[in-house]
Amino acid sequence: MSGVVAAGAHQTGESVIFWVLAVASVAAALGMILVRKVVYSALLLAVVMLSLAVFYAVNEAPFLAFVQVIVYTGAVLMLFLFVVMVVGVSSTESMVETIRGQRVAAAVAGIAFVALLILGFGHATLPATTGLKDANAAGGNVLGLARLIFTKYVFAFEVTSALLITAALGAMVLAHRERITPKPTQRQLSEARIRSDRVSPLPPPGTYARHNAVDMPALLPDGTVSELSVSPVIARRRGGTHEDLHGELPEVAAKHEATTLRAVVERQVEVDSKVEEKEK
Amino acid sequence: MTGHYLVLSAILFTIGGVGVLIRRNAIVIFMCVELMLNATNLAFVSFSRMHGTLDGQIIAFFVMVVAAAEVVVGLAIIMAIFRSRKSSSVDDANLLKY
């Protein structure tokens, strides 16, 4: 940790770190708001947060750097990814504008806002950087922060605990779902199954020479595709073509597989009969 | 060097703000809000170093705590809306519009 903090003392080392990570974090932030898929957005946000953690370390805030990695990149982003996993189905949004020209207007407003802020910073006279050597001297950064939290900011700290308990309760209440109907017993389930059209288990997905993915449908004896062999969840989510199917739909690929197999079997039968003739 | 950090903080904050304006997926909008909070934290930390006191770092710490609580409740709300409307687009939750 002391090595990281010491890097703040060297101006050249700090500017190298700054320029590399500033470019990386701004690029990742821009990518985050421009990519279509939510998972990519979350991963790019992780890049921004990790580079901010390095900035904190360089700015003589080692405790915050670790909290940034543990709380933000560890907990908050995992929570985001977890929700993306649950919400997943509609996580790719359409990029059609609801209000015409909104995107251009937002970009112009953003550029104007940045220009305004940077102009403001340019006109402000910032005092010379004091550095945190004195503040961190007695026992280090963590002890200094603890001393402040439990004396000057102890009320805010206590209020924080109330906030965290409220947030935990609120999340539980919001995510809780009441069961409206009683849970079906095993007897009811089996009776319902006997009464339904299909008593046997559902057919498994198709297994072919080249493909055995779960979204490959099985073929019925007459060569048609069995809809029941693919889970409806997968069938609904399968937007278009398979990547390793060379631009074909799984149904078409399955039929090709079956045709190839049939041709191979027929040729084998032919060869076999010729061999039998020769033997005679 | 403080000026550099402030400019970077301003740029990241604005990117987050533009993201809130142009995206319509509630989860991405939430991520953009997180980005804005992180950008302000960077400004706090560099100010703390400039003044030579730890108060800025304490404020950044409290911002992180509040942001964590906010994420938990916000994502629970997004899940609840998704359950009833089967969509996480902010355009679809418009019952209070008229």
Interface residues (C-beta under 8 A of the other chain):
Chain A: G8 Q11 E14 S15 F18 A22 S25 V26 A29 L30 M32 I33 V38 S41 A42 L45 V48 M49 L52 F55 Y56 N59 E60 A61 F63 L64 V67 Q68 V71 Y72 A75 V76 L79 F80 V83 V84 V86 V87 V89 S90 S91 E93 T98 Q102 R103 A106 A107 A109 G110 F113 V114 L117 I118 F121 L126 P127 T129 T130 G131 L132 D134 A135 N136 N141 G144 L145 L148 I149 K152 Y153 A156 T160 L163 L164 T166 A167 A168 G170 A171 L174 A175 R177
Chain B: M1 T2 G3 H4 Y5 L6 V7 L8 A10 I11 L12 F13 T14 I15 G16 G17 V18 G19 L21 I22 R23 R24 N25 I27 V28 F30 M31 C32 E34 L35 N38 N41 L42 V45 S46 S48 R49 M50 H51 G52 T53 L54 D55 Q57 I58 A60 F61 F62 M64 V65 V66 A67 A68 A69 E70 V71 V72 V73 L75 A76 I77 I78 M79 A80 F82 R83 K86 S87 S88 S89 D91
